[in-house]
Amino acid sequence: MSAPEPLSAEDTELLRRLAARVAELRMETPAILALETARPVSLVAGQAMIFFEPFVQSLFRLGDYRRYAALAERRDALEALVQLIESAAEARDSSSSIPAKRP
């Protein structure tokens, strides 16, 4: 079995944007929990996303939906997303933990 192709720059940027949004909403804990729990069935999750695409597209405008579905099938992409979410949350917390000046 050959090793999967590395993530493209576009895929990494897509994951980075998703991770930044998750951290912005302060949803990193539930997101990481969901990603780690769903990792064993990632192939099924990606296929389910493709199945539900017509419904999702009718409700939302998601230009990158198919790329998300393809990435959901890749365990290395899920691991990269978890790491990006953790990094984005740490960056958010370190920038917000600057002590306020006292008069």
C-alpha positions in Angstrom: 0.0 0.0 0.0 1.5 3.3 -1.0 1.6 6.4 1.1 -1.0 9.0 0.4 -0.1 12.1 -1.5 0.8 15.0 0.7 -1.8 17.7 1.1 -1.7 20.4 -1.6 -1.1 24.1 -0.7 -4.8 24.8 -1.5 -6.0 22.0 0.8 -3.7 23.2 3.6 -5.1 26.7 3.2 -8.7 25.4 3.2 -7.9 23.5 6.4 -6.2 26.6 7.9 -9.3 28.8 7.2 -11.6 26.2 8.8 -9.3 25.9 11.8 -9.2 29.7 12.2 -13.0 29.8 12.1 -13.4 27.0 14.7 -10.9 28.8 17.0 -12.7 32.1 16.4 -16.0 30.6 17.5 -14.1 28.9 20.5 -15.4 25.5 19.4 -12.0 23.8 19.4 -12.8 21.3 22.1 -16.0 19.9 20.5 -14.4 20.0 17.0 -11.3 18.1 18.1 -13.4 15.6 20.0 -15.6 15.1 16.9 -12.6 14.7 14.6 -10.8 12.2 16.9 -14.0 10.2 17.4 -14.9 10.1 13.6 -11.3 9.3 12.5 -12.0 5.5 12.3 -15.0 6.1 10.0 -13.6 9.0 8.0 -14.2 7.2 4.7 -17.9 6.7 5.5 -18.1 10.4 6.7 -16.7 11.6 3.4 -19.1 9.5 1.4 -22.0 10.7 3.6 -21.0 14.3 2.8 -21.1 13.5 -0.9 -24.5 11.9 -0.5 -26.0 14.9 1.3 -24.4 17.4 -1.0 -27.6 18.3 -2.9 -29.4 19.1 0.3 -26.5 21.1 1.8 -26.0 23.0 -1.5 -29.7 23.9 -1.6 -29.4 25.4 1.9 -26.0 26.9 1.9 -23.5 28.3 -0.5 -20.4 26.2 0.0 -18.0 26.5 -2.8 -15.4 24.2 -1.2 -17.9 21.5 -0.1 -16.5 18.8 -2.4 -12.9 19.5 -1.3 -14.1 19.3 2.4 -15.7 15.9 1.6 -12.5 14.6 -0.1 -10.4 15.8 2.8 -12.8 14.2 5.3 -11.9 10.8 3.8 -8.2 11.3 4.5 -6.9 10.6 8.0 -3.8 12.6 7.4 -6.0 15.6 6.6 -8.0 15.1 9.8 -4.7 15.0 11.8 -3.5 18.2 10.1 -6.8 19.9 10.9 -6.6 18.9 14.5 -3.1 20.4 14.7 -4.2 23.6 12.9 -7.1 24.0 15.3 -4.9 23.6 18.3 -2.4 26.1 16.9 -5.1 28.6 16.1 -6.6 28.3 19.6 -3.1 28.7 21.2 -2.5 31.8 19.0 -5.9 33.2 20.0 -5.3 32.6 23.7 -1.7 34.0 23.7 -2.9 37.2 21.9 -5.8 37.7 24.3 -3.8 37.0 27.4 -1.8 40.2 27.3 -2.3 41.9 30.6 -4.1 45.1 30.6 -2.2 48.2 31.8 -3.3 49.5 35.2 -3.5 53.2 35.8 
